[in-house]
Amino acid sequence: MICYTAEYTGPLVASSEIEESDRFGYGDRARVSAVDRMVFDALHASGQLP
């Protein structure tokens, strides 16, 4: 898995094969896949995911 960060302005809109989008915080960790939990843990430890 490769993760990127970027600045973005404007609304995020689902399109093509993406049916919907949502925002997750560290409190939602149990709702994501095992690999995403590792990403959440790393982001949380670095202060990037409250």
HELIX and SHEET records of a PDB file:
HELIX    1   1 TYR A   26  ARG A   31  5                                   6    
HELIX    2   2 ALA A   34  ALA A   45  1                                  12    
END                                                                             
